[in-house]
Amino acid sequence: MLLVIDIGNSNIVMGTYLRKNLVKHWRISTDRQKTGDEYGMLINDLFRYQGVNISDVNDIIISSVVPPMIVPIVKMCERYFKIHPLVVGPGIKTGIKLNYENPRNIDADRIVNVVGAFEHYGGPLIVIDIGTATTFDVVAENGDFLGGVIAPGIVSAAESLFSSTAKLPRIELVPPKNIICKNTISGMQAGIIYGYVGQIDEIVRRIREEMGADWHSKVIATGGLAKMISKESKTIDKIDHFLTLSGLRVLYERNKT
C-alpha cells in the first residue's frame, strides 16, 4: 500500500493507494508547531479509526509547499512507518518538461497537479488549484508545463478584508441569493465570491487568448472550494478533489526503483 501526503499551507491531505485505487483519504490542519511524534500519533489514530494497518504501508511519497514541515513529517515516516519517504523536489523524475525560468522555484503541488491532470485528462489543460493561494497551470498537448498564474486565495482575501477593517465581520463563504445585497454580510459574500469567480474566468480567457484560437483546453479545478466556485464559473469543466493525491501516485510510479 502506498501512502501519499500533500502538505499545504492550511491543510495536509493524505491518501492510501492499492495500485491505482484510492482506498482511504484524510484532511488535517497544517500545524508547524506539531512534532513528528504528534503527527505520528494523530495519523496512527486516523488509520486505526478507518481500519487501516500502518504495517500495510510499504512506501510513502510527500509533496510540500511548507519547507519547515518536511523534516518532522519525514522523521514521522521513518519512526512510525519504518520507511524513508520519497519527497517531491529537485531531481525527481516528472516525465514532463518544465518550461520555467527556474524550475526549482515551482511549488511541488503545482508539479504534482500538472502530472496528475495530464495522466488522467490528457492535454492541453488549464489546471486551477483553489487553495490558500490560487494557481493556474498551463499544460501543453504533450504534457509539458508552460507556466501559469499565481493569485491570492479566496479565503486569504476574505480574512484580509476582516482583519484590515474595523467594522466588517468574519463571514462564511457561501454565495448570496442576489448580487445587489441588503446587508453587510451578504454584500461581502457577493463581492468576494463573485469577484473571485470573475477573476478565474478572466484569467482563463486571457490564457486562451494568449495561446491562440486553435488552442482548445479543458479546465480542471481542484482544492477545497473548487465545487462552490465551479457552480458559478463559466470556464471550469471538471472538478477533481483528489487531483494532487493521484498526481503523487503517478510520480511515485515514475520514480520507484
Protein Blocks (a to p, Z undefined) as FASTA:
>chain_A
ZZdddddfkbccddddehjacfbdcdddddfkbcfklmmmmmmmmmmmnopafklpgbdc
dddfbfklmmmmmmmmmmmnopacddddehiaehpacddfblmlpcfklmmmmmmmmmmn
opadddddddfbdcdddddfkopafbdcddddfklmmmmmmmmpmklccddddddfbfbd
cbfklmmmmmmmmmmmmmmmmmmmmmmmmnopklccddddedjklmmmmmmpckbmbdcf
klmmmmmmmmmmmmpZZ
